[in-house]
Every structure is written in structure tokens, then in C-alpha cells.
Amino acid sequence: MRARAAGIAAGVLAAGLALLVVSGARGAGLGVRDGRLAPCPQTPNCVSSQAADAGHAIAPLRYAGSPDAARERLKQVVAAMPRTRLVAERDGYLHYEFTSLIFRFVDDVEFWVDDQAGLIHVRSASRVGRSDLGVNRKRVERLRERFS
């Protein structure tokens, strides 16, 4: 009886997780508008170099040299990371999907090369859930280390 109940509970959990993954809005509202990436939601599972509040704020990436060279370097750095996929590239904007290993959660990571300021603005956000256990912040800091 217990084994059957445990099996049912595991099935319900798996179905719930699958629903969360499927229900995550793919890239909804993303992109650059008026020189700004989409704002972070109120949940703590997002960081952005354009956020004003400390909970979501993270420093942009800095570069020297040409914007095109910086963008190509960034693409190399991201391509070397596991489970990444380039979704969109246009006018200094890059949008990637990062997929987690076990539960296959997808995070949207965006970059916008600000030619005037010599910065690459970044936004990294989970599509579903509330907490990401700091994954998005750690990801951006790892990218920063590898990009430098």
C-alpha cells in the first residue's frame, strides 16, 4: 500500500514539474526597447544590470575595443557553457536559453551591447518558479570571469 502511494505521489510530482516546464512562457516580453532590457519581475529569480533595486541588480560586463569583437567574444564564452542555445541575435542583442541538467528548467539570458558606454548589459531570469537559489546571479558572475 505504501509503495503504491509513494508511486502515485512521485507521478503527481513529475507531472507537476513537467507542467511548470511546459508552462514557462518562451521569451515573452524579452528584447531591448528604448535601450533597456525587460525589467525583472518581483520574484528573486532574476538579475539585471539595469535593475535599480539591490535584490535584482548586477554589474554589466565591461569591454575595451570594438563592440563587434566584444559580442563575438561573448558568444564564444556562452557557447562553451553547457546546455545553451542561441535563440535570437540582432543589432547588438543576444538572447540565449540555458537549460538545467536535471529538471530541464529554462532560463532566459539576454545581452545588449551598449556601444556608447562600452558595456554589455545583461539580464538572466528563470521562466518559472520563485526562487532560483542564486543560479542566475552565479551564472552572470561565471560569465564575467570567463569574458574578462
C-alpha positions in Angstrom: 0.0 0.0 0.0 2.8 2.4 0.9 4.7 1.6 -2.2 1.6 2.4 -4.3 1.0 5.7 -2.5 4.7 6.6 -3.0 4.4 5.8 -6.7 1.3 7.9 -7.1 3.0 10.8 -5.2 6.1 10.5 -7.5 3.9 10.5 -10.6 2.0 13.6 -9.4 5.3 15.4 -8.6 6.7 14.6 -12.0 3.5 15.7 -13.8 3.6 19.0 -11.8 7.2 19.6 -12.7 6.5 18.9 -16.4 3.6 21.3 -16.3 5.8 24.0 -14.9 8.5 23.5 -17.5 5.9 23.5 -20.4 4.0 26.4 -19.0 7.1 28.7 -18.9 6.5 31.5 -21.3 9.1 31.2 -24.0 10.8 34.6 -24.3 7.6 36.5 -23.6 8.3 40.3 -23.4 12.0 40.0 -23.9 14.3 42.2 -26.1 15.6 45.7 -26.0 13.2 48.7 -26.0 14.5 52.2 -25.8 17.9 51.0 -24.7 16.5 48.8 -21.9 16.2 45.1 -21.3 12.9 43.9 -19.8 12.6 44.7 -16.1 12.9 41.8 -13.6 9.7 40.5 -12.1 9.1 40.9 -8.3 10.4 37.4 -7.7 14.0 36.9 -6.7 14.9 34.6 -9.6 16.2 37.4 -11.9 19.2 39.7 -12.1 19.7 42.6 -14.5 22.5 45.2 -15.0 19.7 47.7 -15.5 17.8 47.0 -12.3 17.7 49.7 -9.7 17.0 47.5 -6.6 19.8 45.7 -4.8 18.0 42.3 -5.0 18.0 42.2 -8.8 21.0 44.5 -9.6 24.2 43.1 -11.0 27.1 44.9 -12.8 27.2 44.9 -16.6 30.1 43.4 -18.4 32.8 45.9 -19.5 34.8 45.7 -22.6 37.5 47.6 -24.5 37.9 47.6 -28.2 35.2 47.2 -30.8 31.6 46.3 -30.0 31.7 43.6 -32.7 34.8 42.0 -31.1 33.2 42.1 -27.7 30.0 40.5 -29.0 31.9 37.7 -30.7 34.0 37.1 -27.6 30.8 36.9 -25.5 29.3 34.4 -28.0 32.4 32.2 -27.6 32.2 32.3 -23.8 28.5 31.4 -23.8 28.9 28.7 -26.4 31.4 27.0 -24.2 28.9 26.7 -21.4 26.7 23.5 -21.1 23.1 23.4 -22.3 22.9 26.8 -24.0 21.1 27.7 -27.2 21.2 31.0 -29.1 17.6 32.0 -29.7 17.9 35.5 -31.2 20.7 37.8 -32.4 20.1 41.3 -33.8 21.5 44.8 -33.6 23.9 44.1 -30.6 21.3 42.0 -28.8 21.7 38.3 -27.9 19.1 36.0 -26.3 20.1 32.6 -25.0 18.3 29.8 -23.3 20.1 27.9 -20.5 18.6 24.6 -19.6 19.2 23.0 -16.2 20.6 19.5 -16.1 18.1 17.6 -14.0 14.7 19.2 -14.2 15.2 20.8 -17.6 14.1 24.3 -16.3 14.8 27.0 -18.9 16.3 30.4 -18.0 16.4 33.3 -20.4 19.7 35.2 -20.6 19.9 38.4 -22.6 22.7 40.7 -23.5 22.7 44.1 -25.1 25.9 45.7 -26.3 25.8 49.4 -25.5 28.3 50.8 -28.0 28.3 54.3 -26.5 29.2 53.2 -22.9 31.5 50.2 -23.6 29.2 48.0 -21.6 27.3 44.8 -22.2 24.0 44.9 -20.2 22.8 41.5 -19.1 19.5 40.0 -17.8 19.3 36.5 -16.5 15.9 35.2 -15.4 14.1 31.9 -14.6 10.9 31.4 -16.6 9.1 29.6 -13.8 9.1 29.4 -10.0 10.0 31.9 -7.4 13.5 31.1 -6.1 16.4 30.0 -8.2 18.8 29.5 -5.2 21.1 32.2 -6.7 21.6 30.4 -10.0 21.1 33.4 -12.3 23.5 35.6 -10.3 26.1 32.9 -10.2 25.8 32.3 -13.9 26.4 36.0 -14.7 29.4 36.1 -12.4 30.8 33.0 -14.1 30.3 34.6 -17.5 32.0 37.8 -16.2 35.1 35.8 -15.1 35.3 34.0 -18.4 34.7 37.1 -20.5 37.4 39.2 -18.8 
